[in-house]
Amino acid sequence: MNMDILMAPIIIFLIIVAPIWLILHYRSKRQVSQGLTEEEYTQLNDLITRADKMAQRIDTLEAILDTEAPQWRTRDE
């Protein structure tokens, strides 16, 4: 009796879910192995440029704060 209850979900899983799961898994593996597209590469370079600009701005702001308010790093939040 207990095996009969489990057999239906197992069969449905093996016939429907498992093949779809495998197809989607290997499709995503293939896409990852192909590397970045030209658009993704451009976006990545744009993000790198923005991050560099933000780092420069943070350095500038910290330098200003060090001059204007030398204890700003040790203040309690």
C-alpha positions in Angstrom: 0.0 0.0 0.0 2.7 2.5 0.9 4.7 1.7 -2.2 1.7 2.4 -4.4 1.4 5.9 -2.9 5.0 6.7 -3.7 5.1 5.2 -7.1 2.9 7.7 -8.8 4.9 10.8 -7.8 8.2 9.0 -8.6 7.0 8.1 -12.1 5.7 11.6 -12.7 9.0 13.0 -11.6 11.0 10.7 -13.8 8.8 11.2 -16.9 8.2 15.0 -16.7 10.4 16.8 -14.2 13.8 15.0 -14.6 14.1 15.5 -18.4 13.2 19.2 -18.2 15.6 19.6 -15.3 18.4 18.0 -17.2 17.7 20.0 -20.4 17.7 23.3 -18.5 20.8 22.3 -16.5 22.9 21.5 -19.5 21.7 24.5 -21.4 22.8 26.8 -18.6 26.1 25.0 -18.4 26.7 25.6 -22.2 25.8 29.3 -21.8 28.3 29.7 -19.0 31.1 27.9 -20.9 30.6 30.2 -23.9 31.8 33.2 -21.8 30.5 36.8 -21.9 28.7 38.3 -24.9 29.9 41.6 -26.4 27.1 43.5 -24.6 28.0 41.8 -21.2 31.6 42.7 -21.7 30.7 46.3 -22.5 28.5 46.4 -19.4 31.3 44.9 -17.2 33.8 47.5 -18.5 31.3 50.3 -17.8 30.8 49.0 -14.2 34.6 48.9 -13.7 34.9 52.5 -14.9 32.1 53.6 -12.5 33.6 51.7 -9.6 37.0 53.4 -10.2 35.3 56.8 -10.3 33.4 56.1 -7.1 36.7 55.0 -5.4 38.3 58.3 -6.4 35.3 60.3 -5.1 35.4 58.4 -1.8 39.2 59.1 -1.5 38.5 62.8 -2.2 35.7 62.9 0.4 37.8 61.2 3.0 40.6 63.6 2.4 38.2 66.6 2.8 36.8 65.1 6.0 40.2 64.4 7.4 41.0 68.1 6.9 37.7 69.6 8.0 36.8 67.1 10.8 39.8 65.0 11.9 37.9 62.9 14.4 35.2 61.8 11.9 36.6 58.3 11.7 36.4 57.7 15.5 32.9 59.0 16.1 30.3 56.6 17.4 27.5 55.9 15.0 
